[in-house]
Amino acid sequence: MTLIEVSIITLLVFILLIMLGRAFIEIYFYFSKKRYKTIFDIDIVYFFPLIGLYFIGNLVFLLNYFSPVNNNFTYLILLLILLGNFINKEKLKMKIEYLIFVSFTPLVFSFYNNNVSDDALMYHFGNQKFILNEKIVFGISNLFPNYGFNSLFEYISAIFWVDDTYMYIHMINLLFISAFYYLIFGFYKSNNYLLKNISILTLIISFLDNFGFNGGRNGYIFIQEIGKFDASFGIVFFLSFLFILLISNKEETNKIEVYFLLILLLFLSQLRPTGILLFIPASLIISNSKKKIYFSKSKEKDLSKYIFNETKKKFQTSKLEKNYKLNLSVKSKKNNKK
């Protein structure tokens, strides 16, 4: 395929992601009877590609319980979901800035200078073939232990197998990177100066990481081999941690911000089990109804201090209760002896 053909296909797939993400959101708005234009002070449009990736992975996972993915039924369901875009009678007001994803097209050059990862050849591709050609197989790790290292990446990858070639699997990494920078651009367009500064700092670091020891790439995201998704997981982890910090510093939060954070954390955990670690600070912040009072009185905005102090309080409280119960038991024993 020529470079132009690959570029056009990549752009069309990214547009499809945006439409799927928007359809998912429109369906949610329809059932919740409430609409939101922003999430964390960011135009909701910039979240659509990331939501689209989450939706595709989970939809394919659910459908695989009933049938192999390699049939027209899967693609028919995806097309039907796109009808959710027509739930809202008001037309989406297109802004020229929404087309910033066109500037990500140079990423397609990596199609012509990349290799397949060893892990992909060892078990990822085999796993994806099972998803394509069979219903969900329970106990698949008995065939090969590494098949047990399954994640949502396998289900997202499965629908990118075209004509038995793994060429389009590489597109998934590009879609995650594009979705990341699309959202970072949304940070910059926000009226929130903290988000603007984060976007500028992220771009500066991404530029500086091209230089340095051994030619750069010293910790920032990069385009990995075909079938390897560590950088994509890192993107979702970074965004999840960032939104946890944002929600901890907000005096007031709305439902969609909490729901989006929980969905993002679920997505993170589905991509890799270690992502579940971020549920700990998130659950402390979301479940603690005194968070707003605590921050307003102490003016302490640091999340780590907040978690430390809350944990310390609970530990001290449990210790006092334990000592109190111990004293009661000692007194009761003395009274019985008398």
Secondary structure as GFF3:
##gff-version 3
##sequence-region A 1 338
A	DSSP	alpha_helix	3	32	.	.	.	ID=ss1
A	DSSP	beta_strand	38	39	.	.	.	ID=ss2
A	DSSP	beta_strand	42	43	.	.	.	ID=ss3
A	DSSP	three_ten_helix	44	47	.	.	.	ID=ss4
A	DSSP	alpha_helix	48	63	.	.	.	ID=ss5
A	DSSP	alpha_helix	72	81	.	.	.	ID=ss6
A	DSSP	three_ten_helix	82	86	.	.	.	ID=ss7
A	DSSP	three_ten_helix	96	112	.	.	.	ID=ss8
A	DSSP	alpha_helix	118	119	.	.	.	ID=ss9
A	DSSP	pi_helix	120	124	.	.	.	ID=ss10
A	DSSP	alpha_helix	125	133	.	.	.	ID=ss11
A	DSSP	three_ten_helix	140	142	.	.	.	ID=ss12
A	DSSP	three_ten_helix	145	148	.	.	.	ID=ss13
A	DSSP	alpha_helix	152	158	.	.	.	ID=ss14
A	DSSP	three_ten_helix	167	169	.	.	.	ID=ss15
A	DSSP	alpha_helix	170	189	.	.	.	ID=ss16
A	DSSP	alpha_helix	193	208	.	.	.	ID=ss17
A	DSSP	three_ten_helix	213	215	.	.	.	ID=ss18
A	DSSP	alpha_helix	230	249	.	.	.	ID=ss19
A	DSSP	alpha_helix	255	271	.	.	.	ID=ss20
A	DSSP	three_ten_helix	273	278	.	.	.	ID=ss21
A	DSSP	alpha_helix	279	287	.	.	.	ID=ss22
A	DSSP	alpha_helix	291	298	.	.	.	ID=ss23
A	DSSP	alpha_helix	303	337	.	.	.	ID=ss24
###
